[in-house]
Structure formats: C-alpha cells, structure tokens
C-alpha cells in the first residue's frame, strides 16, 4: 500500500509538470512564429518558466520521500 501511495504522490506532480512544460513549449513556439526577431528573449523566458514547472516535480518527489519516511 505504501508503494502505491509513493507512486501517486510523485506521479501526480510529475504529470502536472509535464503538462505545464508542454503548454509552455506550445506558447513559446507560437510566440516565436508571430515575432521571429524576439526568439532569444522568448527562449530565455521559456527556459525560466520550464524551471519553475519542473520545480513542482522535484517538490513532489521530496514530499513523497518524506511522507514515506514519516509513516
């Protein structure tokens, strides 16, 4: 039962982060297509947004590990 709880505790934030990264990439590609001369600025903002989205997955694995240890 603990293995299922650990899997869900990590899978849900990782799924959210993956969807978020996909949406960020989609938005960045649309913005680059509309305004090609600003690609470098768009790329910087995209990487920053991806870092914040991936932080959710890292926080999820830390919470999953801590909740497994505490129980």
C-alpha positions, -999 to +999 in steps of 0.1 A: +000+000+000+029+024+007+043+018-027+010+028-043+009+060-021+045+068-030+038+063-067+008+085-067+025+112-045+051+115-072+031+107-104+006+135-099+031+164-096+052+149-124+022+147-146+013+183-138+049+194-146+049+175-179+016+191-190+029+225-179+062+221-199+042+211-229+020+242-227+050+264-221+067+250-252+035+254-273+032+291-262+068+298-269+067+283-304+035+303-311+052+335-299+084+328-319+063+322-350+045+355-346+076+375-336+108+359-350+131+388-341+124+382-304+133+345-304+162+349-279+141+367-254+113+342-258+138+313-253+151+329-221+115+333-207+106+297-218+136+282-200+128+302-168+092+290-170+102+254-175+125+256-145+096+267-123+073+240-137+100+213-131+104+225-095+069+211-090+081+176-099+111+180-076+089+192-047+066+162-054+094+136-051+107+153-019+072+152-004+067+116-015+100+106+001+094+125+033+058+111+036+072+076+032+099+081+058+075+097+083+049+069+082 
